[in-house]
Amino acid sequence: MDTASKISQISHACERHGSKEIITLSGVAGTGKTYLGLAAAQSHAGHPYFVKCIQFHQSFSYEDFIEGLHPTVGGGFEPRPGVFLQWNDQATRDPSNRYVLLIEEFTRANISAVLGELMTYLEYRDRIFETPLTRRRIKVARNLTLLATMNPQDRSALEVDDALIRRLRIIECPPSIDQLRETLAKAPQPIVDGLVKLFEGCRTRHAETFSDLMPFGHGIFSGVSSEEDLVDLWQSQIRYLLRRNPQVAPHPYTQDIEELYLWKTSPTVEVNT
């Protein structure tokens, strides 16, 4: 599937399911999830002004997302709305427009703890809930869509429970040869052919796990225009994705990628004397 078709698929999911589920793009690193998510969010909302982007991380909390106590200049604490409540308030005040909250690295946080009661109220938007500190009575705005990205290789992604899975509408974003060709539109044809052979070879040899276990996606080759670029990419990044250190087992695809990747070292230049 090419990039335009993928964006259309995500936008369609936002249209159909965004009022009750979290539209979640799942793919390994370098599959363009950020680009696809932002493009689809802007397409669905109709204008970049109505799209807000945040990133989850290990210390991101319910207090950051919903409501919590924050220090004041004078040394005390005061309750403040989190990023979700702020964006939900804006969507509630402006029901004629669509709003999107795009959450990057969704599974890097403790999702159930961060979402709290939203696990229920994202689905049942006619029901009211109270915020824990200020006791504000809130409904989740019907014109607010949550769009998220996640890497299925993240350890926390493996720990997502059934209750949360029911609230997700997962769209797979696997490494794509069509999108690889688009990414390499300005690269010499031998480079395109060689990288297509790399991806096709891995997909053929690991058909059942390719979408979730390929250590990198097509997007890692963005900006590549020469063999020197590919050598540099191997030396500075790809080889570390395959063999991190002696204490960690090599990636399962290491032998195949080392065989199929043709640009591990610069070619020897002969000097005439």
Steps between C-alpha positions, in 0.01 A plus 500: 500500500642841403515800731188676371292182534626445855413856603154454350455175694591670829277802428211265425554322833495838680174580324330171586644409839666810645201592715534191720839332443868601495624468142841337547772470237720199573834450327870452560738795507541674166162414347388863483238484774565859609465634148194288425334590830556873464386504137187300583428713808518820297287347226235391751503828694513715190769736632828465696361738764263228618775238549706476820803270524648358820738215584462246776804383698566288806437780749189637328216479752128537555575841652665608174214367289182564701549714810755537777674725749777719360743729685434875502747787491431570869601152607159336540299272275186549297282269291546535125338322207716260306552506127194286427261714702637818344449370147164346589384837637598668174316238294193533723488877447532458122264217398489608135860385446681169539791477743775238513741418781794313346691296758846382396665198669167397651630185667804664663281613792298290743192545283232372738631725778526804272152462351325414825122533466532601135522128426120511540404855407679509165250237393191634680513870423152581625602407855641755745802446723655718769861608508678380817613836643272778380191281463424643161227310317634401161386327184743391232425716196350309209709704257828396663695208352798334668758376250807315627819333375667197652786259431389136546856416609474721810487287814200698629312429177512132589339576836191681367200331660172393338305790650724747319518298178120532478540879492758496219442492127839370387627574151818318404777706340748235388819557300370573150680446171261743326584770754868405477491575127336835574764580761777421249343685208818703441750221570688311225315193375765247621448629856123469468529147359745392770286626787183353351682166482597541868142553613357233270759252621422564867127483435534169315727340760298626799147519362323451832696757702617754241243772583573496872867398522681665209754714691441807281253627244520674164516845663854437627615558142344845470754736346724226363636594157831316468689187597705711742176588682420131536847417632469778756152380598633148555801611700315750720161338553388177334777277634416613855136403447619149417783451752468735797772358724652162589259455793189525277413233244508619137170588334337189342539648150868588541647231277255572218543878512879472513480278191256719305627848591763585238649819642668411828840648406622747242641343183878487481642769277798393293778760464721482191869556568 
